[in-house]
Structures are given as structure tokens and as C-alpha cells.
């Protein structure tokens, strides 16, 4: 029998969303740190892209456990 949202595995969605958020944050932060540490001047669009990856990563890292681990299972 499927639930309200279909046959979703909330544990897997929570883990993958959290790891994706952590990976996005790490790529953004390490990219900025590496560019500045090596003395490269990066264009504005690349700095914006890395910053956005950091922000999106933090949001995904914090919201995935809340949404997929707590809220969605409670609404079934």
C-alpha cells in the first residue's frame, strides 16, 4: 500500500539530501578558498556561482532532515 506521496523512502531521501547539501557547501567553500589561496582573480560570475553553491548547500543541509525526516512522514 502506498502512502499519500507515493512509495517514498524517507530515510534515503533524508540522507541523500543532507549529503548533497554538504557537498554543495564544500565545493563552494573550497573553490573560493583555493582561488584566493593561489592568488587567482576569479570573475564576478564565478564568485557568485561559488557563493550561491554555499548558500544552497547550507539550506539543503538544514532543511532536508526537517522536511524528509520529520514533516513528510508526519503528514502521511
Buried (B, 14 or more C-beta within 10 A) or exposed (E): EEEEEEEBEBEEBBBEBBEBBBBBBEBBBEBBEEBEEEEEEBEEEBBEBBBEBBEBBBEBBEBBBEBBBEEBBEEE
